[in-house]
Amino acid sequence: MPRKIESYESLMDKLENIVEIMDSNELTLEDSMKKYEEGIKICNKLYKTLNEAEGKIKILTDNGEKELD
């Protein structure tokens, strides 16, 4: 079964939630490390999503410039 692709916005919400939890200073060191690891994984997904969007924009921009020539 294919994995569900999460939207950029939902990933940002999750990351913001993790930051809020970690800022509360109510976590143990072990729980803080788990949240940090989860946050890094989400950051990597966000980075990948942004890179893909940038690539699509570049293609569209390049195609638009070719049509103007």
C-alpha positions in Angstrom: 0.0 0.0 0.0 1.5 3.4 -1.0 2.4 5.8 1.8 0.2 8.9 2.2 2.0 12.0 1.1 1.5 14.8 3.7 1.1 18.3 2.6 3.7 21.0 3.3 1.3 22.8 5.6 0.5 19.7 7.7 4.2 19.0 8.1 4.8 22.5 9.2 2.0 22.2 11.7 3.6 19.0 13.1 7.0 20.7 13.3 5.5 23.7 15.1 3.8 21.4 17.5 7.1 19.6 18.3 8.8 23.0 18.9 6.1 24.1 21.3 6.3 20.8 23.2 10.1 21.1 23.5 9.8 24.7 24.6 7.6 23.7 27.5 10.6 22.2 29.3 8.4 19.4 30.6 10.1 16.6 28.7 12.7 14.2 29.9 16.0 14.1 28.1 15.0 10.9 26.4 11.7 12.3 25.2 13.4 15.5 24.1 15.8 13.4 22.0 12.9 11.5 20.4 11.1 14.8 19.6 14.3 16.2 18.2 14.7 13.2 15.9 11.1 13.4 14.8 11.6 17.1 14.0 14.7 16.4 12.0 12.8 13.8 9.9 10.0 16.3 9.3 12.6 19.0 8.3 14.1 16.6 5.8 10.6 16.0 4.3 10.0 19.7 4.1 13.4 20.3 2.4 12.6 17.6 -0.1 9.2 19.2 -0.8 10.7 22.6 -1.3 13.4 21.3 -3.6 10.7 19.5 -5.7 8.7 22.7 -5.9 11.7 24.8 -6.8 12.5 22.3 -9.6 9.0 22.6 -11.0 9.1 26.4 -10.9 12.5 26.4 -12.7 11.1 24.2 -15.5 8.0 26.4 -15.9 10.1 29.5 -15.9 12.5 28.1 -18.4 9.7 27.0 -20.6 8.1 30.4 -20.4 11.3 32.2 -21.3 11.7 29.9 -24.4 8.2 30.8 -25.6 9.1 34.5 -25.4 12.2 34.1 -27.6 
